[in-house]
Every structure is written in C-alpha cells, then in structure tokens.
C-alpha cells in the first residue's frame, strides 16, 4: 500500500513499506550516509551494518510489531529515489509503547522529509501503540523537533 505525500517545496513523494527484498539496497543507502548521520541514528559510530543489525532492521520487519516505511521522492518527472526510512518498533514488554526512528539521506535533510513521512508512519504504527519511548542524542535538533511534533516530550 503506497501513500502519496508532498514535501514543503512541492516535491512529490510516495511512502511504501520496506520489503525483505530491499536488504541489499538498504545496505547501499546506509553506506552513502555521512558518519555524522550514522552516529545520530544509532547513537554511536556504526561503520558497517552487521548481519545481526540487518536482521533487526530489515528481516524482522513484519508490519505488525515492527513497521518500516521508505519515502521515495521525485528527482525528475519519471524517477523516484529513496530518501528516508522511518520505523516504529513495539517494545515486547510494553505493548502500548514503541521506539521510533527516522533516517533521512544527507542531501535531503532540512527539506521536510521527516515531517512528510511522520504522519504516514503514525497512521501505520503497530496496533495498540499509544506512546513513543525512544532515545535521542541531545545534539540532534532535527530528531528532537520531530518528536515535539508528536506531543509532549520528556
């Protein structure tokens, strides 16, 4: 199921679920991120994705307890490029809470990509999830701003 969204600058985009068959492309896109973007996403320097991390980030996506969505933005009239991924993962011991994470390609940061992806991600969140419980680096103003859009933050 695809959702059409628009970036603030008028760029057309589509949001689609991450598929298990996207594993290789996921690795390629991760490798293209800057070291700073990787550190902000994982709260530590991650140079390469391990098999265990790929299992968690791609293979364990089930659309029920682990929802992962990719935003594809128009780069010209006939081409769409994956520019962001967002996910919500239910905590097994807190069924009404989920972790949330959004990663945006460096060249697309600051263009409202996460803001366009967030409503679709919230709409497709795991059933029964009523609040987000996540960790964000204090020096990550974009993620903090995204979380403030969800509601009160502590």
CNS distance restraints for C-alpha pairs under 8 A (distance, minus, plus):
assign (resid   1 and name CA) (resid  16 and name CA) 6.47 0.50 0.50
assign (resid   1 and name CA) (resid  17 and name CA) 7.46 0.50 0.50
assign (resid   2 and name CA) (resid  14 and name CA) 6.35 0.50 0.50
assign (resid   2 and name CA) (resid  15 and name CA) 5.50 0.50 0.50
assign (resid   2 and name CA) (resid  16 and name CA) 4.91 0.50 0.50
assign (resid   2 and name CA) (resid  17 and name CA) 7.73 0.50 0.50
assign (resid   3 and name CA) (resid  14 and name CA) 5.48 0.50 0.50
assign (resid   3 and name CA) (resid  15 and name CA) 5.08 0.50 0.50
assign (resid   3 and name CA) (resid  16 and name CA) 6.86 0.50 0.50
assign (resid   3 and name CA) (resid 120 and name CA) 7.48 0.50 0.50
assign (resid   4 and name CA) (resid  12 and name CA) 7.37 0.50 0.50
assign (resid   4 and name CA) (resid  13 and name CA) 5.84 0.50 0.50
assign (resid   4 and name CA) (resid  14 and name CA) 4.47 0.50 0.50
assign (resid   4 and name CA) (resid  15 and name CA) 6.42 0.50 0.50
assign (resid   5 and name CA) (resid  12 and name CA) 6.31 0.50 0.50
assign (resid   5 and name CA) (resid  13 and name CA) 5.18 0.50 0.50
assign (resid   5 and name CA) (resid  14 and name CA) 5.85 0.50 0.50
assign (resid   5 and name CA) (resid  15 and name CA) 7.36 0.50 0.50
assign (resid   5 and name CA) (resid 116 and name CA) 6.39 0.50 0.50
assign (resid   5 and name CA) (resid 117 and name CA) 7.83 0.50 0.50
assign (resid   6 and name CA) (resid  10 and name CA) 5.79 0.50 0.50
assign (resid   6 and name CA) (resid  11 and name CA) 5.63 0.50 0.50
assign (resid   6 and name CA) (resid  12 and name CA) 4.80 0.50 0.50
assign (resid   6 and name CA) (resid  13 and name CA) 5.66 0.50 0.50
assign (resid   6 and name CA) (resid 116 and name CA) 6.72 0.50 0.50
assign (resid   7 and name CA) (resid  11 and name CA) 5.13 0.50 0.50
assign (resid   7 and name CA) (resid  12 and name CA) 6.55 0.50 0.50
assign (resid   7 and name CA) (resid  13 and name CA) 7.15 0.50 0.50
assign (resid   7 and name CA) (resid 111 and name CA) 7.07 0.50 0.50
assign (resid   7 and name CA) (resid 112 and name CA) 5.89 0.50 0.50
assign (resid   7 and name CA) (resid 113 and name CA) 6.25 0.50 0.50
assign (resid   7 and name CA) (resid 116 and name CA) 6.09 0.50 0.50
assign (resid   8 and name CA) (resid 111 and name CA) 7.03 0.50 0.50
assign (resid   8 and name CA) (resid 112 and name CA) 6.11 0.50 0.50
assign (resid   9 and name CA) (resid 111 and name CA) 7.41 0.50 0.50
assign (resid  11 and name CA) (resid  73 and name CA) 6.85 0.50 0.50
assign (resid  11 and name CA) (resid  74 and name CA) 6.29 0.50 0.50
assign (resid  12 and name CA) (resid  73 and name CA) 6.03 0.50 0.50
assign (resid  12 and name CA) (resid  74 and name CA) 5.57 0.50 0.50
assign (resid  13 and name CA) (resid  71 and name CA) 6.55 0.50 0.50
assign (resid  13 and name CA) (resid  72 and name CA) 5.37 0.50 0.50
assign (resid  13 and name CA) (resid  73 and name CA) 4.17 0.50 0.50
assign (resid  13 and name CA) (resid  74 and name CA) 5.89 0.50 0.50
assign (resid  13 and name CA) (resid  80 and name CA) 7.59 0.50 0.50
assign (resid  14 and name CA) (resid  71 and name CA) 5.65 0.50 0.50
assign (resid  14 and name CA) (resid  72 and name CA) 5.19 0.50 0.50
assign (resid  14 and name CA) (resid  73 and name CA) 6.55 0.50 0.50
assign (resid  15 and name CA) (resid  69 and name CA) 6.34 0.50 0.50
assign (resid  15 and name CA) (resid  70 and name CA) 5.51 0.50 0.50
assign (resid  15 and name CA) (resid  71 and name CA) 4.43 0.50 0.50
assign (resid  15 and name CA) (resid  72 and name CA) 6.25 0.50 0.50
assign (resid  15 and name CA) (resid 117 and name CA) 7.17 0.50 0.50
assign (resid  15 and name CA) (resid 120 and name CA) 7.60 0.50 0.50
assign (resid  16 and name CA) (resid  69 and name CA) 5.51 0.50 0.50
assign (resid  16 and name CA) (resid  70 and name CA) 5.36 0.50 0.50
assign (resid  16 and name CA) (resid  71 and name CA) 6.58 0.50 0.50
assign (resid  16 and name CA) (resid  72 and name CA) 7.85 0.50 0.50
assign (resid  17 and name CA) (resid  67 and name CA) 7.71 0.50 0.50
assign (resid  17 and name CA) (resid  68 and name CA) 5.92 0.50 0.50
assign (resid  17 and name CA) (resid  69 and name CA) 4.36 0.50 0.50
assign (resid  17 and name CA) (resid  70 and name CA) 5.99 0.50 0.50
assign (resid  18 and name CA) (resid  22 and name CA) 6.60 0.50 0.50
assign (resid  18 and name CA) (resid  58 and name CA) 7.43 0.50 0.50
assign (resid  18 and name CA) (resid  61 and name CA) 7.71 0.50 0.50
assign (resid  18 and name CA) (resid  68 and name CA) 5.48 0.50 0.50
assign (resid  18 and name CA) (resid  69 and name CA) 5.30 0.50 0.50
assign (resid  18 and name CA) (resid  70 and name CA) 5.92 0.50 0.50
assign (resid  19 and name CA) (resid  23 and name CA) 7.62 0.50 0.50
assign (resid  19 and name CA) (resid  58 and name CA) 7.36 0.50 0.50
assign (resid  19 and name CA) (resid  61 and name CA) 7.86 0.50 0.50
assign (resid  20 and name CA) (resid  58 and name CA) 5.91 0.50 0.50
assign (resid  20 and name CA) (resid  59 and name CA) 5.66 0.50 0.50
assign (resid  20 and name CA) (resid  61 and name CA) 7.69 0.50 0.50
assign (resid  22 and name CA) (resid  26 and name CA) 5.92 0.50 0.50
assign (resid  22 and name CA) (resid  58 and name CA) 7.77 0.50 0.50
assign (resid  23 and name CA) (resid  27 and name CA) 6.42 0.50 0.50
assign (resid  23 and name CA) (resid  54 and name CA) 7.60 0.50 0.50
assign (resid  23 and name CA) (resid  58 and name CA) 6.20 0.50 0.50
assign (resid  23 and name CA) (resid  59 and name CA) 7.86 0.50 0.50
assign (resid  24 and name CA) (resid  28 and name CA) 6.41 0.50 0.50
assign (resid  25 and name CA) (resid  29 and name CA) 6.14 0.50 0.50
assign (resid  26 and name CA) (resid  30 and name CA) 6.12 0.50 0.50
assign (resid  27 and name CA) (resid  31 and name CA) 6.17 0.50 0.50
assign (resid  27 and name CA) (resid  49 and name CA) 7.13 0.50 0.50
assign (resid  28 and name CA) (resid  32 and name CA) 6.48 0.50 0.50
assign (resid  29 and name CA) (resid  33 and name CA) 6.78 0.50 0.50
assign (resid  30 and name CA) (resid  38 and name CA) 7.85 0.50 0.50
assign (resid  30 and name CA) (resid  49 and name CA) 7.97 0.50 0.50
assign (resid  31 and name CA) (resid  47 and name CA) 7.99 0.50 0.50
assign (resid  31 and name CA) (resid  48 and name CA) 7.11 0.50 0.50
assign (resid  32 and name CA) (resid 105 and name CA) 7.98 0.50 0.50
assign (resid  33 and name CA) (resid  37 and name CA) 6.02 0.50 0.50
assign (resid  33 and name CA) (resid  38 and name CA) 6.39 0.50 0.50
assign (resid  33 and name CA) (resid 105 and name CA) 6.28 0.50 0.50
assign (resid  33 and name CA) (resid 106 and name CA) 6.36 0.50 0.50
assign (resid  34 and name CA) (resid  38 and name CA) 6.35 0.50 0.50
assign (resid  34 and name CA) (resid 106 and name CA) 6.88 0.50 0.50
assign (resid  35 and name CA) (resid  39 and name CA) 6.13 0.50 0.50
assign (resid  35 and name CA) (resid  45 and name CA) 7.04 0.50 0.50
assign (resid  35 and name CA) (resid  46 and name CA) 7.76 0.50 0.50
assign (resid  35 and name CA) (resid  47 and name CA) 7.45 0.50 0.50
assign (resid  36 and name CA) (resid  40 and name CA) 6.14 0.50 0.50
assign (resid  37 and name CA) (resid  41 and name CA) 6.16 0.50 0.50
assign (resid  37 and name CA) (resid 103 and name CA) 7.83 0.50 0.50
assign (resid  37 and name CA) (resid 106 and name CA) 7.15 0.50 0.50
assign (resid  38 and name CA) (resid  42 and name CA) 6.16 0.50 0.50
assign (resid  38 and name CA) (resid  43 and name CA) 7.96 0.50 0.50
assign (resid  38 and name CA) (resid  44 and name CA) 7.72 0.50 0.50
assign (resid  38 and name CA) (resid  45 and name CA) 6.52 0.50 0.50
assign (resid  38 and name CA) (resid  46 and name CA) 6.17 0.50 0.50
assign (resid  38 and name CA) (resid  47 and name CA) 7.81 0.50 0.50
assign (resid  39 and name CA) (resid  43 and name CA) 5.12 0.50 0.50
assign (resid  39 and name CA) (resid  44 and name CA) 4.80 0.50 0.50
assign (resid  39 and name CA) (resid  45 and name CA) 4.71 0.50 0.50
assign (resid  39 and name CA) (resid  46 and name CA) 6.50 0.50 0.50
assign (resid  40 and name CA) (resid  44 and name CA) 7.23 0.50 0.50
assign (resid  40 and name CA) (resid 136 and name CA) 7.82 0.50 0.50
assign (resid  40 and name CA) (resid 137 and name CA) 6.75 0.50 0.50
assign (resid  40 and name CA) (resid 140 and name CA) 6.74 0.50 0.50
assign (resid  41 and name CA) (resid 101 and name CA) 7.41 0.50 0.50
assign (resid  41 and name CA) (resid 102 and name CA) 7.73 0.50 0.50
assign (resid  41 and name CA) (resid 103 and name CA) 6.59 0.50 0.50
assign (resid  42 and name CA) (resid  46 and name CA) 7.07 0.50 0.50
assign (resid  43 and name CA) (resid 136 and name CA) 7.44 0.50 0.50
assign (resid  43 and name CA) (resid 137 and name CA) 6.57 0.50 0.50
assign (resid  49 and name CA) (resid  53 and name CA) 5.92 0.50 0.50
assign (resid  49 and name CA) (resid  54 and name CA) 6.28 0.50 0.50
assign (resid  50 and name CA) (resid  54 and name CA) 6.19 0.50 0.50
assign (resid  51 and name CA) (resid  55 and name CA) 6.07 0.50 0.50
assign (resid  52 and name CA) (resid  56 and name CA) 6.37 0.50 0.50
assign (resid  53 and name CA) (resid  57 and name CA) 6.01 0.50 0.50
assign (resid  54 and name CA) (resid  58 and name CA) 5.53 0.50 0.50
assign (resid  54 and name CA) (resid  59 and name CA) 6.76 0.50 0.50
assign (resid  55 and name CA) (resid  59 and name CA) 4.66 0.50 0.50
assign (resid  55 and name CA) (resid  60 and name CA) 5.90 0.50 0.50
assign (resid  56 and name CA) (resid  60 and name CA) 5.16 0.50 0.50
assign (resid  56 and name CA) (resid  61 and name CA) 7.48 0.50 0.50
assign (resid  57 and name CA) (resid  61 and name CA) 6.81 0.50 0.50
assign (resid  60 and name CA) (resid  66 and name CA) 7.12 0.50 0.50
assign (resid  61 and name CA) (resid  65 and name CA) 7.79 0.50 0.50
assign (resid  61 and name CA) (resid  66 and name CA) 4.99 0.50 0.50
assign (resid  61 and name CA) (resid  67 and name CA) 6.05 0.50 0.50
assign (resid  61 and name CA) (resid  68 and name CA) 6.54 0.50 0.50
assign (resid  62 and name CA) (resid  66 and name CA) 5.53 0.50 0.50
assign (resid  62 and name CA) (resid  67 and name CA) 6.60 0.50 0.50
assign (resid  63 and name CA) (resid  67 and name CA) 4.54 0.50 0.50
assign (resid  63 and name CA) (resid  68 and name CA) 7.19 0.50 0.50
assign (resid  63 and name CA) (resid 126 and name CA) 7.52 0.50 0.50
assign (resid  64 and name CA) (resid 126 and name CA) 5.44 0.50 0.50
assign (resid  64 and name CA) (resid 127 and name CA) 7.29 0.50 0.50
assign (resid  65 and name CA) (resid  88 and name CA) 7.89 0.50 0.50
assign (resid  65 and name CA) (resid  89 and name CA) 5.78 0.50 0.50
assign (resid  65 and name CA) (resid  90 and name CA) 5.18 0.50 0.50
assign (resid  65 and name CA) (resid 126 and name CA) 5.30 0.50 0.50
assign (resid  65 and name CA) (resid 127 and name CA) 7.93 0.50 0.50
assign (resid  66 and name CA) (resid  87 and name CA) 7.13 0.50 0.50
assign (resid  66 and name CA) (resid  88 and name CA) 5.88 0.50 0.50
assign (resid  66 and name CA) (resid  89 and name CA) 4.36 0.50 0.50
assign (resid  66 and name CA) (resid  90 and name CA) 6.36 0.50 0.50
assign (resid  66 and name CA) (resid 126 and name CA) 6.99 0.50 0.50
assign (resid  67 and name CA) (resid  87 and name CA) 5.37 0.50 0.50
assign (resid  67 and name CA) (resid  88 and name CA) 5.31 0.50 0.50
assign (resid  67 and name CA) (resid  89 and name CA) 6.36 0.50 0.50
assign (resid  67 and name CA) (resid 121 and name CA) 7.88 0.50 0.50
assign (resid  67 and name CA) (resid 124 and name CA) 7.30 0.50 0.50
assign (resid  67 and name CA) (resid 125 and name CA) 6.47 0.50 0.50
assign (resid  67 and name CA) (resid 126 and name CA) 6.85 0.50 0.50
assign (resid  68 and name CA) (resid  85 and name CA) 6.87 0.50 0.50
assign (resid  68 and name CA) (resid  86 and name CA) 5.66 0.50 0.50
assign (resid  68 and name CA) (resid  87 and name CA) 4.18 0.50 0.50
assign (resid  68 and name CA) (resid  88 and name CA) 6.66 0.50 0.50
assign (resid  68 and name CA) (resid 121 and name CA) 7.98 0.50 0.50
assign (resid  69 and name CA) (resid  85 and name CA) 5.56 0.50 0.50
assign (resid  69 and name CA) (resid  86 and name CA) 5.31 0.50 0.50
assign (resid  69 and name CA) (resid  87 and name CA) 6.22 0.50 0.50
assign (resid  69 and name CA) (resid 121 and name CA) 6.93 0.50 0.50
assign (resid  70 and name CA) (resid  82 and name CA) 6.55 0.50 0.50
assign (resid  70 and name CA) (resid  83 and name CA) 7.55 0.50 0.50
assign (resid  70 and name CA) (resid  84 and name CA) 5.72 0.50 0.50
assign (resid  70 and name CA) (resid  85 and name CA) 4.41 0.50 0.50
assign (resid  70 and name CA) (resid  86 and name CA) 6.52 0.50 0.50
assign (resid  71 and name CA) (resid  82 and name CA) 5.76 0.50 0.50
assign (resid  71 and name CA) (resid  83 and name CA) 5.94 0.50 0.50
assign (resid  71 and name CA) (resid  84 and name CA) 5.18 0.50 0.50
assign (resid  71 and name CA) (resid  85 and name CA) 6.20 0.50 0.50
assign (resid  71 and name CA) (resid 113 and name CA) 7.90 0.50 0.50
assign (resid  71 and name CA) (resid 117 and name CA) 6.61 0.50 0.50
assign (resid  72 and name CA) (resid  80 and name CA) 5.47 0.50 0.50
assign (resid  72 and name CA) (resid  81 and name CA) 4.99 0.50 0.50
assign (resid  72 and name CA) (resid  82 and name CA) 4.18 0.50 0.50
assign (resid  72 and name CA) (resid  83 and name CA) 5.79 0.50 0.50
assign (resid  72 and name CA) (resid  84 and name CA) 7.29 0.50 0.50
assign (resid  73 and name CA) (resid  80 and name CA) 5.10 0.50 0.50
assign (resid  73 and name CA) (resid  81 and name CA) 5.38 0.50 0.50
assign (resid  73 and name CA) (resid  82 and name CA) 6.43 0.50 0.50
assign (resid  73 and name CA) (resid  83 and name CA) 6.46 0.50 0.50
assign (resid  74 and name CA) (resid  78 and name CA) 7.53 0.50 0.50
assign (resid  74 and name CA) (resid  79 and name CA) 5.80 0.50 0.50
assign (resid  74 and name CA) (resid  80 and name CA) 4.34 0.50 0.50
assign (resid  74 and name CA) (resid  81 and name CA) 6.45 0.50 0.50
assign (resid  75 and name CA) (resid  79 and name CA) 5.67 0.50 0.50
assign (resid  75 and name CA) (resid  80 and name CA) 5.68 0.50 0.50
assign (resid  75 and name CA) (resid  81 and name CA) 6.60 0.50 0.50
assign (resid  76 and name CA) (resid  80 and name CA) 7.40 0.50 0.50
assign (resid  83 and name CA) (resid 104 and name CA) 5.87 0.50 0.50
assign (resid  83 and name CA) (resid 105 and name CA) 5.30 0.50 0.50
assign (resid  83 and name CA) (resid 108 and name CA) 6.70 0.50 0.50
assign (resid  83 and name CA) (resid 113 and name CA) 7.94 0.50 0.50
assign (resid  84 and name CA) (resid 102 and name CA) 7.05 0.50 0.50
assign (resid  84 and name CA) (resid 103 and name CA) 5.45 0.50 0.50
assign (resid  84 and name CA) (resid 104 and name CA) 4.25 0.50 0.50
assign (resid  84 and name CA) (resid 105 and name CA) 6.05 0.50 0.50
assign (resid  84 and name CA) (resid 113 and name CA) 7.16 0.50 0.50
assign (resid  84 and name CA) (resid 114 and name CA) 7.45 0.50 0.50
assign (resid  85 and name CA) (resid 102 and name CA) 5.66 0.50 0.50
assign (resid  85 and name CA) (resid 103 and name CA) 5.39 0.50 0.50
assign (resid  85 and name CA) (resid 104 and name CA) 6.68 0.50 0.50
assign (resid  86 and name CA) (resid 100 and name CA) 7.40 0.50 0.50
assign (resid  86 and name CA) (resid 101 and name CA) 5.59 0.50 0.50
assign (resid  86 and name CA) (resid 102 and name CA) 4.14 0.50 0.50
assign (resid  86 and name CA) (resid 103 and name CA) 6.39 0.50 0.50
assign (resid  86 and name CA) (resid 114 and name CA) 7.99 0.50 0.50
assign (resid  86 and name CA) (resid 117 and name CA) 7.15 0.50 0.50
assign (resid  86 and name CA) (resid 118 and name CA) 7.56 0.50 0.50
assign (resid  86 and name CA) (resid 121 and name CA) 6.85 0.50 0.50
assign (resid  87 and name CA) (resid  99 and name CA) 7.95 0.50 0.50
assign (resid  87 and name CA) (resid 100 and name CA) 5.64 0.50 0.50
assign (resid  87 and name CA) (resid 101 and name CA) 5.42 0.50 0.50
assign (resid  87 and name CA) (resid 102 and name CA) 6.48 0.50 0.50
assign (resid  87 and name CA) (resid 121 and name CA) 7.03 0.50 0.50
assign (resid  88 and name CA) (resid  98 and name CA) 5.87 0.50 0.50
assign (resid  88 and name CA) (resid  99 and name CA) 5.44 0.50 0.50
assign (resid  88 and name CA) (resid 100 and name CA) 4.51 0.50 0.50
assign (resid  88 and name CA) (resid 101 and name CA) 6.72 0.50 0.50
assign (resid  88 and name CA) (resid 121 and name CA) 7.46 0.50 0.50
assign (resid  88 and name CA) (resid 125 and name CA) 6.26 0.50 0.50
assign (resid  88 and name CA) (resid 126 and name CA) 7.32 0.50 0.50
assign (resid  89 and name CA) (resid  98 and name CA) 5.03 0.50 0.50
assign (resid  89 and name CA) (resid  99 and name CA) 5.16 0.50 0.50
assign (resid  89 and name CA) (resid 100 and name CA) 6.63 0.50 0.50
assign (resid  89 and name CA) (resid 126 and name CA) 7.50 0.50 0.50
assign (resid  90 and name CA) (resid  94 and name CA) 7.39 0.50 0.50
assign (resid  90 and name CA) (resid  95 and name CA) 6.20 0.50 0.50
assign (resid  90 and name CA) (resid  96 and name CA) 7.40 0.50 0.50
assign (resid  90 and name CA) (resid  97 and name CA) 5.85 0.50 0.50
assign (resid  90 and name CA) (resid  98 and name CA) 4.04 0.50 0.50
assign (resid  90 and name CA) (resid  99 and name CA) 6.43 0.50 0.50
assign (resid  90 and name CA) (resid 126 and name CA) 6.66 0.50 0.50
assign (resid  90 and name CA) (resid 129 and name CA) 7.30 0.50 0.50
assign (resid  91 and name CA) (resid  95 and name CA) 5.88 0.50 0.50
assign (resid  91 and name CA) (resid  96 and name CA) 7.87 0.50 0.50
assign (resid  91 and name CA) (resid  97 and name CA) 6.03 0.50 0.50
assign (resid  91 and name CA) (resid  98 and name CA) 5.47 0.50 0.50
assign (resid  91 and name CA) (resid  99 and name CA) 7.16 0.50 0.50
assign (resid  94 and name CA) (resid  98 and name CA) 7.86 0.50 0.50
assign (resid  95 and name CA) (resid 128 and name CA) 7.18 0.50 0.50
assign (resid  95 and name CA) (resid 129 and name CA) 6.72 0.50 0.50
assign (resid  96 and name CA) (resid 128 and name CA) 5.50 0.50 0.50
assign (resid  96 and name CA) (resid 129 and name CA) 4.09 0.50 0.50
assign (resid  96 and name CA) (resid 130 and name CA) 5.42 0.50 0.50
assign (resid  96 and name CA) (resid 131 and name CA) 6.60 0.50 0.50
assign (resid  97 and name CA) (resid 129 and name CA) 5.19 0.50 0.50
assign (resid  97 and name CA) (resid 130 and name CA) 6.18 0.50 0.50
assign (resid  97 and name CA) (resid 131 and name CA) 5.03 0.50 0.50
assign (resid  97 and name CA) (resid 132 and name CA) 5.41 0.50 0.50
assign (resid  97 and name CA) (resid 133 and name CA) 6.23 0.50 0.50
assign (resid  98 and name CA) (resid 126 and name CA) 7.97 0.50 0.50
assign (resid  98 and name CA) (resid 129 and name CA) 6.49 0.50 0.50
assign (resid  98 and name CA) (resid 131 and name CA) 6.68 0.50 0.50
assign (resid  98 and name CA) (resid 132 and name CA) 5.01 0.50 0.50
assign (resid  98 and name CA) (resid 133 and name CA) 5.86 0.50 0.50
assign (resid  98 and name CA) (resid 134 and name CA) 7.67 0.50 0.50
assign (resid  99 and name CA) (resid 132 and name CA) 5.72 0.50 0.50
assign (resid  99 and name CA) (resid 133 and name CA) 5.31 0.50 0.50
assign (resid  99 and name CA) (resid 134 and name CA) 5.00 0.50 0.50
assign (resid 100 and name CA) (resid 132 and name CA) 6.68 0.50 0.50
assign (resid 100 and name CA) (resid 133 and name CA) 7.53 0.50 0.50
assign (resid 100 and name CA) (resid 134 and name CA) 6.30 0.50 0.50
assign (resid 102 and name CA) (resid 114 and name CA) 6.69 0.50 0.50
assign (resid 102 and name CA) (resid 143 and name CA) 7.89 0.50 0.50
assign (resid 103 and name CA) (resid 114 and name CA) 7.90 0.50 0.50
assign (resid 104 and name CA) (resid 108 and name CA) 6.47 0.50 0.50
assign (resid 104 and name CA) (resid 109 and name CA) 5.95 0.50 0.50
assign (resid 104 and name CA) (resid 113 and name CA) 7.12 0.50 0.50
assign (resid 104 and name CA) (resid 114 and name CA) 7.06 0.50 0.50
assign (resid 105 and name CA) (resid 109 and name CA) 6.35 0.50 0.50
assign (resid 108 and name CA) (resid 113 and name CA) 7.15 0.50 0.50
assign (resid 109 and name CA) (resid 113 and name CA) 7.10 0.50 0.50
assign (resid 112 and name CA) (resid 116 and name CA) 6.23 0.50 0.50
assign (resid 113 and name CA) (resid 117 and name CA) 6.23 0.50 0.50
assign (resid 114 and name CA) (resid 118 and name CA) 5.85 0.50 0.50
assign (resid 114 and name CA) (resid 146 and name CA) 7.33 0.50 0.50
assign (resid 115 and name CA) (resid 119 and name CA) 7.38 0.50 0.50
assign (resid 115 and name CA) (resid 146 and name CA) 7.01 0.50 0.50
assign (resid 116 and name CA) (resid 120 and name CA) 7.71 0.50 0.50
assign (resid 117 and name CA) (resid 121 and name CA) 6.23 0.50 0.50
assign (resid 118 and name CA) (resid 122 and name CA) 6.09 0.50 0.50
assign (resid 119 and name CA) (resid 123 and name CA) 6.12 0.50 0.50
assign (resid 120 and name CA) (resid 124 and name CA) 6.24 0.50 0.50
assign (resid 121 and name CA) (resid 125 and name CA) 5.91 0.50 0.50
assign (resid 125 and name CA) (resid 129 and name CA) 6.92 0.50 0.50
assign (resid 136 and name CA) (resid 140 and name CA) 6.94 0.50 0.50
assign (resid 136 and name CA) (resid 143 and name CA) 6.92 0.50 0.50
assign (resid 136 and name CA) (resid 144 and name CA) 7.09 0.50 0.50
assign (resid 138 and name CA) (resid 144 and name CA) 7.88 0.50 0.50
assign (resid 140 and name CA) (resid 144 and name CA) 6.36 0.50 0.50
assign (resid 141 and name CA) (resid 145 and name CA) 5.97 0.50 0.50
assign (resid 142 and name CA) (resid 146 and name CA) 6.21 0.50 0.50
assign (resid 143 and name CA) (resid 147 and name CA) 6.21 0.50 0.50
assign (resid 144 and name CA) (resid 148 and name CA) 6.26 0.50 0.50
assign (resid 145 and name CA) (resid 149 and name CA) 6.52 0.50 0.50
assign (resid 146 and name CA) (resid 150 and name CA) 7.05 0.50 0.50
assign (resid 147 and name CA) (resid 151 and name CA) 7.03 0.50 0.50
assign (resid 147 and name CA) (resid 153 and name CA) 6.97 0.50 0.50
assign (resid 148 and name CA) (resid 152 and name CA) 6.29 0.50 0.50
assign (resid 148 and name CA) (resid 153 and name CA) 6.13 0.50 0.50
